[in-house]
Every structure is written in structure tokens, then in C-alpha cells.
Amino acid sequence: MKQNIIWGLTALCIAGPALAEIAVDVSDDTAHVGYTQVLRTDARGTLQADATALHNGDEGTLAAAGLFVQGDAGASQANVLASLGGRVYYVDSDEADAQSAALGLGARVRATLPAYDRLGLVGELHWAPEVLSALDGEGLVWASVQAEYQVLRSATVYAGLRELEADFDADEGSVTIDDGWFLGLQLDL
């Protein structure tokens, strides 16, 4: 079932229309695939939908879908894009033998210097409190930071650090689904 989720998202990414990006990153224990699709761009910004799946061989699997608004954050000395929105998460924890569903609110910021526009720093934080969690869940936090280099205008390599923690009711406790370094590749379709 877990591998079917990841393969299904991968197939969706490959079949998707233009103005989309697919990102795949791995570590020793974790494989992650993400897909982002531009839905609309106008003077107010860009509306994007995304889907992501992450599988850790020891800890469990996460699948999520989200909706975000992206725009210029207004930094005068750097190119800064900010995204705000939310994701619906589903976590199947092997360690806790429990499932969680949650609505996480969050943000992503990408910054580059004008003279070095192919080199970027990205930070992302999503938080789902207990009140927005269901099933066995009592909350979720997804945090990551990464450095990226745009090798081609449509292909970027990146390295980063991610922390993904799901909280379950008192019997299961808190489970770290992923925490550590990863390497990845992003393709603009």
C-alpha cells in the first residue's frame, strides 16, 4: 500500500501538464517525491497545488496534498518568494502502529541574491495542532531547510535537512518519521 501511494504520485507527476515541478530526494532511510502544479498566475500572485509522499523504511509513510498562494515577499536586496497555505496530511506510523490525519498550516520561503540567481536557500515550516488532527493523531510538524543550485533553468539539485514529527494519543506518543539530511533533484516541466 505504501509503495503504491509513492508510485501513484510519481505517475501523476510524470503525466502532469506544463508549469509544474517534480522533486525527488533521498537519504539512507527515506524516499520523498513532491509535485507542484501552477493553477493560476495573476497580479496578486500564483495559486499552486501540491502533492507529496514520503516513505521511511523504519518509521512509516506520509501522503499530503495542499494549496498555496505564492508571491514576491518584497525584500529589496534579494529575490524572495514566499508561499502561504495548508496541506492535508495522512500518516501511517509503523513505530506507533497508528494513523493520523491532520490539516497543517504553513509557509515556504525561497531567497536568492540577484547576482547569484542560480543559488538559493529554502525554508519550510508546516504545523498541525491537535485541534486540526484526527484518527489517532494529536499534531504534526514538518520543518526543512535546503540549499539549491539551478544547474539548468529547468533542473535544480539540492541538499537539506528535514524534521517530520507526528504526535499520537497517549498510548503511541510522538514519532519522528524523518530527521536528517537529504539530497534531491527538481525538474521544471
Helices and strands as residue ranges (DSSP letters): H 2-15, E 20-26, E 30-42, E 45-56, E 60-72, E 79-93, E 98-113, E 116-128, G 130-132, E 133-135, E 137-152, E 155-168, E 174-188
